[in-house]
Amino acid sequence: MSLPVPVVWSEDCLRHEPGGEVWLGVLDQGTEVPARAVVLRDALAAAGAPVVPARPHGEQILRAVHDPDLVDHLAGVWQAWVEAGFPAQYGRDRVVPYVFPTAGLLAGLPLRSPPAVHGRAGRFCYDTMTLVGPGSWAAIRGAVDAALTAADLVSSGERVAYALCRPPGHHVTRAAYGGSCYLNNAAAAAQALRTAGARRVAVIDIDAHHGNGTQMIFYERPDVWYGSLHVDPGAGWFPHYAGYASERGRGDGDGFNRNLPLPPGTGDDDWLAAVDALCAEARALGPDAVVVSLGLDAAATDPESPLQVTEAGYRAAGRMVASLAPTVLIQEGGYDLPSLGALAVAALDGAAAGAHG
Ligand SMILES: [Zn+2]
């Protein structure tokens, strides 16, 4: 048996070593580790999927979905951190912001770009758990290149392609990163599909957490519909401030956003019913292409969410989403190393069946 889904991959994705995450004031070991990507790649290759190297892309698409200042900041912040002496003189070996220009702080003042890098760091980052180190930028770009290469494959006729993106991306808004994400790989893929000629793209986000970044990037646009099922942020889960059912889009994008928050403990039956509901809504729009934010952290085995989805659930979800239209699968979360590979194989296997069935 061989898995007929190209797996796009960049070796650079291993270079991001966040070195943990500061959660509630304490540096934890963190679960967004390079080994995730190795486990995923090895399991998919062992299942017979062809592994395709990511091709380098320019920054045109990136600068369309992100504030160019965010892209420039991420490209240069580590070097600025080193030049300011934080690793060598102060023992701060990762970029971690400590002050954030919230709406309440500014109270109408213009958002400045402070010259000091430790002040500027919080302008572009909204949490303390998304650290930047020496290899981060190479990995961030590698992940975007994987997403854009997978979008190229689908635009040129492939029915389904998977980008093994690490770090993940769906928590990154137009101008701010967080949630262990730095640039929005799924948004870049959706924009690339539009640029290549798709009139309407549906993004279906099945990560355990709400993809607040993708939602907000397309919130006022009718050409990219965003639908997500995720653990209810109102029940105490990240991203806390977004992901509620009342968020339906704004302006021209009104009605083109759909959130289905689920209670902690939701298992296959109710989870798949929500996937089915999103697919029905997406199908009604007649999308030319689909982008799936494939988080594997809704699995019962995952330490980062209280959802209880099985391998069979992921296989069924893969089949449903990929039957809609040509599909780009983007790796998002998924943190339980022993079960991660089998979950990915199940999801891609289902997607292959949906695409070719
Ligand atoms: Zn997640």
Boltz pocket constraint, residues with backbone or C-beta under 6 A from the ligand:
constraints:
  - pocket:
      binder: B
      contacts: [[A, 207], [A, 208], [A, 209], [A, 295], [A, 297], [A, 332], [A, 333], [A, 334]]
      max_distance: 6.0
